[in-house]
Amino acid sequence: MATQEGQQVQAPGLTVDELAARAGVTVRTIRFYGTRGLLPPPVIGPRRVGRYGEEHLARLALIEELQHQGLTLAAIERYVRQLPEDLSPEDLALHRALVASWAPDAPAELTREQLERRVGRSLTGSDIDRLEAMDVLQPLTEGADTFRVDPATLHLGVRLLEVPIGLDTLLASRKVVLDHTRSMARELTRLFRDEVWEPYQEGGPDPEQVETMKSLSAHMQPMVVQALVTAFQRSLRAELKDSFPAEE
């Protein structure tokens, strides 16, 4: 089984049709990306059938995010060529997170069948209830098998279904993350407003200055995300080392 953003894949992998369904693209798009060097070639299995894995899914997710950022195909090719060849699906998922738009993905409306195709597995009623509790999806109408899905958290939510942790613990962890990231965003916004924006406003509104500040904000956002991810990774390693020294 395989999904985007690093979910585990089991042999023999995915056919090109299965990869296309899982990634939400066409077979023609996958083959086109392959000819342009954006995707590595599949592993050729029995009967000369190409098999794809989690790396291909992670790369397709990254390409999709780069397209959302407005990059042209040529720019995406330059970006992908600069990536190390031995990046893991988890590394590719981190790249995707660092270039992701700050605007949330538009919710998708999916039937139960489409949802299961997207995540690559069947979902029990309990799975649906847990995803709903994690705010990954919401039924459009009570009792209906059609859902409003948050694409940004869908695959993470499905991966969490396999984690042997109670739902209460997952929800408490989610609250910690949301509370602290909102607090950081509030403080960074206040700092930007007080130290950068307001000094520019002292001389009165200036349309050119407004555009300059918008451009500055857009360029700062990816750097802030990268700084937060790096700081959190280091902090988490330090906390785990202190809490579980015998497991180092």
N, C-alpha and C positions, 0 to 999 in steps of 0.2 A: 504494500500500500504506500502511496506517496501523496503529498500535498505540497503547496507552496510553503515558503519560509521555513524549510528545514524539517518538516515532518518526516518520520522514518519511512523508508521504502523497502519493500521486500522483493526478492527475486521472484519471477524473472523481470520485474519492472513493468513499464507501460508501453503500449503500442502508441503510434503517433495519434491515432484517433482518441485513445484514452487520455493522452497528454493534452490534446487540444480541448477536450471536454473539461478536464480538471483545471486548466489554466484560463478557460473562457476565451480562447482564440480559435481561429480556423486552422485546419491542417495546412492549407495553402500558406498561411502566415508563418507557421513553424518551419516549413520547408524554405520559405523565402529568407527567414532569419538565418537558417543554416547556410544558405549560399552566400550570405553577407558576412559570415563569421561571427554572428552574434550568439549562436548556440553551438556547442561542441557536437560532433557527430554522434549518433546513437551507437550503442553496442549491438553488433549484428549477432542475433541468436539463431536458433534452429529455423530451418526453412527460409533463411536470409531475411528474417523479420527484424527490423530495427527496434531496440528497446531503450526506453528513456527512464531517467531516474530523478531524484530530488534536486540534483544540481540544475537540470533543465528547467524544472518548475521554479526554482529560485531565480534563475536568470530571466525567465519570462516575467516574473513579478517585478524584477528590477527594471527591465525594459519598459514595462507598462508604467511604472512610476516616473521614469525619465520622460516618457511621452506626456504624462500629466503635467510635468514641469515645463512643457513647451519646447523641449529639445527636438531638433530635426533629426532625421535618420542618420545623417552624416555626423552630427554631434554625438549621438548615441554610440555610433561605431567607434568614434575616437575615445569616448569614455570607457567602453568595454575593452578596447585594445590596451588601455593603460592598466587594467586590472591584472594582478598576478594570476598565472595560470592555475595555481594549486589552491585557489580559494574554495573553502568548504561552503555548503549551502547556508550554514549559519553566518559565515562571513558575508556572503552575498545578501542575506537578509539584513545585516547591519548596514551595508551600503544602501540598501533600499530605505531603511529607516532614516539615514542621514540626509537623503535627498528628498524625502517625502514632503509633500505640501503640508503647510500648517493648517490649511483649511481641511476639515474632515471630509472623507470620501462621501459622496452622495449615497444614501441608503439604496439598496437594491431590493426589488420585490421578486421573490423566488418561490416557486412551488416546492413541495416536499421533494419531488423527484429531481428538480433542478438543484436544490440545496445539496442533496446527497451526491449528485454528480459532481458538484463543485468541490466537495470535501473528500470525495473518493471513498465513502463508506456509508453503510446504512446507519440510520439514527433511530434509536428507540425512543419511546415516549419519555423515559427518564432523561435521555440525552437532551431532548428538546427542552424539557423543564429546566435543566441545568444551564443550558445556553441562554434561555430566557432570563433566568435569575442573574446571570452574569452580564445581562444587557447586550448580548451579542445579536439577538433576534427578538422580534415580537410578532405574534400572530396578527394578521390583518383583521380577522374577525374571529370571535370565539368559536373554537371547534373546527376551524377551517385549516387546511393544509397549505396555506399560503402565508409567507412571512416577509416582514420588512427586516432586512439583514444589514448589519454594519460590516462592510467589506474589510475595514481596517483591523477588526478584531476577530473575524470569523475563524481563520485558521489557528490563531492562538487559542481561541475558545475550544475548538475541536481537539487540539493537542492536550488541553487541560482535562478533557474527559478521560484521558488515559492515566492521569496522575493520581496515585492512591492517596488523595487528600480530600477531606470532607468539604462539602460545599460551603459550610460556614467559614472554614479557614480560607478558602479561595476568595470568598466575598470580603472577608476582613483584610486580606492581602490587597485586593483591588482597591479598597477604601484607603489604605495607607498610601498606595501609589498615587491615586487621584488627589488626595488631600495635599500631599507634599509637592506634587508637580504643580498643582494650582497655586500653592503658596509661593513656590519659586517663580512661577510666571508673573504673579502679582508683584513680587519684589523687583524683578528685573524690569517690568513695565514701569514701575514707579521710578526706578533709577534712570531709565531711559528718558522718561518724561521730565524729571527734575533736572538732570544734568546735561541733557542734549536738546530735547525739544523746546523747553521753555526759554533757554537763552536765545534760540533762533527766533522766537516769537517776540522778543523784547522790542524790536523795531517795527512791529506791526505785521499783519499778514502779508506774505509774499508768495504768490503762486509758485515761483521758481524754487523757493526754499522748501515749500511743501513737497514738491516732487523730489527734491534732493533727499529729504528726510524719509520719504517712502522708499526710495531706492536704497538708502542706507539700512533701513529696517529689513528690507528683503534680503540684503546681503548678510546681515548679522544673524538672521534666524538659523541658517544651516550651521554656522559656527557655534552658536549657542547649543544646538542639539548635539553636535559632536562633543562639545565640552562636557555636557551633562552625561552623555553615555560613557565617556572615558572616566569621568569622576566617579560615576556610580559603579562601574566595573571594578575600579581600584578599591573603592570603599567596601564593596561586597566581599572581595577577596580578603581584605583585612579583617572584616567582621567574622568571616568563616574561619579564618586562621586562628583568631582569638577564641572563638566559641568551640571549635573542634580541633584543638592542636594535635591530638593523636591521629587525626585523619589527614594531616597535611601531606 
